[in-house]
Every structure is written in structure tokens, then in C-alpha cells.
Amino acid sequence: MRRFTPVTVVMAGALVLAGCGSEDSKAEVSVSGAYMPQPVSDSMAAGFLTVTNKGGTKDELTSVTSDVGEVTAHETVNSSMQEAKELAVPAHGQLVFKSGGSHLMFEKLKRKPKQGEKVTVRLHFAESGTVTVEMPVKSATYNPKTGH
């Protein structure tokens, strides 16, 4: 009969626990607070939302698509807006698209979304694949902090 030393038991337990923790190492993204202010232009609109990553690995938003028109992600750098090819979603963190900051830019609109409608947006992530979001169209002056 073979006996195991305390060191062997502790090492085996550590390996088992390390294997259990591997689920936390994947990116786990979800989307909240999505909305589009009713566009004032016939050809352009903006969209806002928050991407939360509860996983232990960062992810990247690589592109955005929608049936309503072309969509690109923009970020504000030194008070200047620029298109972003990829945006990081940190592990256990958020990527926030808000008025005055990073946002989704809809261009070449096929139709002008109206308040009360929903626009379907597909967010494409490097690790998490595609997440489809129904983005409600709010009033042009909507403020998410007040709900008006």
C-alpha cells in the first residue's frame, strides 16, 4: 500500500483547484443601457451602451454591424473623435459608450429610426463572438441619468 506525504496531497489539491479556476479565465461579456437618440439627420445617428466583462480575460470589440446602416466605433482622444478599429473590454471591467465619449456612429442610414422603435445591432468580439442587442430609439434629448 502506497502512502502519500502531506506535500503530495497539498500539491494535488492545488492542481485540482487551478483546474477549477479556468472557467474564470474566459471573457464573459454582457450589454446594458443601450439606446439611440432619435437622429436629427437623415444620414447619421449615434448609439450608446455599456459592455461589461465579468470574465478573467480581456476581450476586444472588433466591429459592429446593423441593418439600419454602416456602424463604426469611435473614441474620443484629446477632445478629438476618431474611429477605433478595436476597443478593449478589460477583464472584470467595462467598455462604456456615452455621450461626449466613446460612441457608436451610424452612417449612410437606410432609414431614419424614430422614437419608440428598436434598432438591431450586432457587436463582434474577438473572444466572445457576436452579441445581438436591441437598441431602443429614445428622444433626441434623452438623458440616461434622468430617464428623460
C-alpha beads as a LAMMPS data file, in Angstrom:
LAMMPS data file: protein, C-alpha beads

148 atoms
147 bonds

1 atom types
1 bond types

-500.0 500.0 xlo xhi
-500.0 500.0 ylo yhi
-500.0 500.0 zlo zhi

Masses

1 110.0

Atoms # bond

1 1 1 0.000 0.000 0.000
2 1 1 1.347 3.363 -1.004
3 1 1 1.215 6.366 1.339
4 1 1 1.090 9.987 0.231
5 1 1 3.079 12.652 2.014
6 1 1 1.373 15.877 3.108
7 1 1 3.300 17.758 0.380
8 1 1 1.912 15.412 -2.299
9 1 1 -1.640 15.889 -1.036
10 1 1 -1.264 19.692 -0.977
11 1 1 0.219 19.740 -4.495
12 1 1 -2.568 17.528 -5.848
13 1 1 -5.170 19.778 -4.226
14 1 1 -3.566 22.876 -5.715
15 1 1 -3.658 21.339 -9.189
16 1 1 -7.337 20.449 -8.804
17 1 1 -8.168 23.982 -7.637
18 1 1 -6.170 25.506 -10.508
19 1 1 -8.251 23.478 -12.945
20 1 1 -11.469 24.685 -11.300
21 1 1 -10.458 28.296 -11.768
22 1 1 -10.084 28.023 -15.547
23 1 1 -13.740 28.989 -16.114
24 1 1 -12.982 32.445 -14.721
25 1 1 -10.233 32.893 -17.311
26 1 1 -12.704 33.243 -20.205
27 1 1 -14.170 36.566 -21.258
28 1 1 -17.863 36.847 -20.302
29 1 1 -19.447 39.917 -21.916
30 1 1 -22.932 41.348 -21.490
31 1 1 -24.531 44.588 -22.687
32 1 1 -26.699 47.050 -20.765
33 1 1 -28.088 50.570 -21.093
34 1 1 -28.237 50.505 -24.905
35 1 1 -30.056 53.349 -26.662
36 1 1 -30.004 55.541 -29.750
37 1 1 -31.153 59.146 -29.550
38 1 1 -33.622 59.792 -32.372
39 1 1 -31.407 61.059 -35.195
40 1 1 -31.802 64.681 -36.263
41 1 1 -30.012 63.902 -39.542
42 1 1 -31.341 61.652 -42.310
43 1 1 -27.926 60.043 -42.786
44 1 1 -26.228 59.825 -39.365
45 1 1 -27.002 58.705 -35.815
46 1 1 -25.194 57.792 -32.604
47 1 1 -25.576 54.867 -30.237
48 1 1 -24.623 54.350 -26.621
49 1 1 -24.293 51.289 -24.371
50 1 1 -22.120 49.610 -21.758
51 1 1 -20.270 46.342 -22.319
52 1 1 -19.401 44.520 -19.088
53 1 1 -16.872 41.688 -18.929
54 1 1 -17.285 39.530 -15.819
55 1 1 -14.634 37.067 -17.011
56 1 1 -10.978 36.861 -16.105
57 1 1 -9.666 37.521 -19.633
58 1 1 -9.909 40.731 -21.630
59 1 1 -11.900 40.794 -24.852
60 1 1 -11.940 43.215 -27.773
61 1 1 -14.803 44.731 -29.697
62 1 1 -13.617 44.258 -33.279
63 1 1 -16.608 45.515 -35.288
64 1 1 -20.275 46.484 -35.154
65 1 1 -22.959 45.808 -37.766
66 1 1 -26.595 46.798 -38.190
67 1 1 -29.277 46.513 -40.857
68 1 1 -30.056 50.229 -40.474
69 1 1 -26.707 51.375 -41.931
70 1 1 -22.945 51.292 -41.567
71 1 1 -21.686 51.336 -37.980
72 1 1 -18.270 52.167 -36.604
73 1 1 -16.991 52.567 -33.067
74 1 1 -15.487 55.961 -32.242
75 1 1 -13.428 57.037 -29.271
76 1 1 -12.570 60.489 -28.020
77 1 1 -8.837 61.117 -27.723
78 1 1 -7.583 64.552 -26.612
79 1 1 -11.004 66.122 -27.332
80 1 1 -10.958 64.703 -30.866
81 1 1 -13.223 61.953 -32.200
82 1 1 -11.575 59.137 -34.155
83 1 1 -12.643 55.759 -35.484
84 1 1 -11.380 52.827 -33.431
85 1 1 -10.507 49.550 -35.137
86 1 1 -10.653 47.614 -31.855
87 1 1 -11.686 48.592 -28.356
88 1 1 -10.588 46.639 -25.296
89 1 1 -13.075 45.267 -22.791
90 1 1 -10.872 44.630 -19.743
91 1 1 -11.192 41.526 -17.582
92 1 1 -13.628 42.281 -14.752
93 1 1 -14.227 45.702 -16.341
94 1 1 -16.332 47.744 -18.735
95 1 1 -16.265 49.467 -22.091
96 1 1 -18.618 52.457 -21.881
97 1 1 -20.092 54.251 -24.881
98 1 1 -21.624 57.535 -23.670
99 1 1 -22.447 60.994 -24.953
100 1 1 -19.266 63.065 -25.081
101 1 1 -17.054 59.971 -25.089
102 1 1 -16.734 56.729 -26.992
103 1 1 -19.840 56.020 -29.059
104 1 1 -21.225 54.059 -31.981
105 1 1 -21.547 56.095 -35.185
106 1 1 -24.255 55.057 -37.639
107 1 1 -23.702 56.416 -41.156
108 1 1 -25.420 56.080 -44.528
109 1 1 -28.721 55.300 -42.804
110 1 1 -31.081 53.221 -44.940
111 1 1 -33.961 54.696 -42.941
112 1 1 -34.243 57.272 -40.166
113 1 1 -35.101 55.448 -36.906
114 1 1 -37.994 57.010 -34.982
115 1 1 -38.536 57.284 -31.228
116 1 1 -40.191 54.105 -29.896
117 1 1 -38.606 51.812 -32.498
118 1 1 -35.720 49.425 -31.893
119 1 1 -32.556 49.111 -33.942
120 1 1 -30.774 45.752 -34.057
121 1 1 -27.019 45.974 -33.542
122 1 1 -24.524 43.112 -33.634
123 1 1 -21.350 43.558 -31.594
124 1 1 -18.497 41.338 -32.768
125 1 1 -15.912 40.373 -30.138
126 1 1 -12.555 38.629 -30.599
127 1 1 -13.226 36.083 -27.810
128 1 1 -16.966 36.150 -27.126
129 1 1 -18.234 36.043 -30.705
130 1 1 -21.307 38.038 -31.709
131 1 1 -23.721 39.638 -29.248
132 1 1 -27.006 40.950 -30.684
133 1 1 -28.544 43.983 -28.993
134 1 1 -31.969 45.560 -29.500
135 1 1 -31.241 49.271 -29.106
136 1 1 -34.368 51.358 -28.316
137 1 1 -34.651 54.716 -30.052
138 1 1 -35.213 57.454 -27.461
139 1 1 -35.965 61.163 -27.847
140 1 1 -33.182 63.243 -29.400
141 1 1 -32.581 64.892 -26.000
142 1 1 -32.740 61.684 -23.903
143 1 1 -30.517 61.646 -20.814
144 1 1 -29.929 58.172 -19.320
145 1 1 -29.218 59.678 -15.889
146 1 1 -32.702 61.146 -15.640
147 1 1 -34.541 58.718 -17.931
148 1 1 -35.929 61.655 -19.945

Bonds

1 1 1 2
2 1 2 3
3 1 3 4
4 1 4 5
5 1 5 6
6 1 6 7
7 1 7 8
8 1 8 9
9 1 9 10
10 1 10 11
11 1 11 12
12 1 12 13
13 1 13 14
14 1 14 15
15 1 15 16
16 1 16 17
17 1 17 18
18 1 18 19
19 1 19 20
20 1 20 21
21 1 21 22
22 1 22 23
23 1 23 24
24 1 24 25
25 1 25 26
26 1 26 27
27 1 27 28
28 1 28 29
29 1 29 30
30 1 30 31
31 1 31 32
32 1 32 33
33 1 33 34
34 1 34 35
35 1 35 36
36 1 36 37
37 1 37 38
38 1 38 39
39 1 39 40
40 1 40 41
41 1 41 42
42 1 42 43
43 1 43 44
44 1 44 45
45 1 45 46
46 1 46 47
47 1 47 48
48 1 48 49
49 1 49 50
50 1 50 51
51 1 51 52
52 1 52 53
53 1 53 54
54 1 54 55
55 1 55 56
56 1 56 57
57 1 57 58
58 1 58 59
59 1 59 60
60 1 60 61
61 1 61 62
62 1 62 63
63 1 63 64
64 1 64 65
65 1 65 66
66 1 66 67
67 1 67 68
68 1 68 69
69 1 69 70
70 1 70 71
71 1 71 72
72 1 72 73
73 1 73 74
74 1 74 75
75 1 75 76
76 1 76 77
77 1 77 78
78 1 78 79
79 1 79 80
80 1 80 81
81 1 81 82
82 1 82 83
83 1 83 84
84 1 84 85
85 1 85 86
86 1 86 87
87 1 87 88
88 1 88 89
89 1 89 90
90 1 90 91
91 1 91 92
92 1 92 93
93 1 93 94
94 1 94 95
95 1 95 96
96 1 96 97
97 1 97 98
98 1 98 99
99 1 99 100
100 1 100 101
101 1 101 102
102 1 102 103
103 1 103 104
104 1 104 105
105 1 105 106
106 1 106 107
107 1 107 108
108 1 108 109
109 1 109 110
110 1 110 111
111 1 111 112
112 1 112 113
113 1 113 114
114 1 114 115
115 1 115 116
116 1 116 117
117 1 117 118
118 1 118 119
119 1 119 120
120 1 120 121
121 1 121 122
122 1 122 123
123 1 123 124
124 1 124 125
125 1 125 126
126 1 126 127
127 1 127 128
128 1 128 129
129 1 129 130
130 1 130 131
131 1 131 132
132 1 132 133
133 1 133 134
134 1 134 135
135 1 135 136
136 1 136 137
137 1 137 138
138 1 138 139
139 1 139 140
140 1 140 141
141 1 141 142
142 1 142 143
143 1 143 144
144 1 144 145
145 1 145 146
146 1 146 147
147 1 147 148
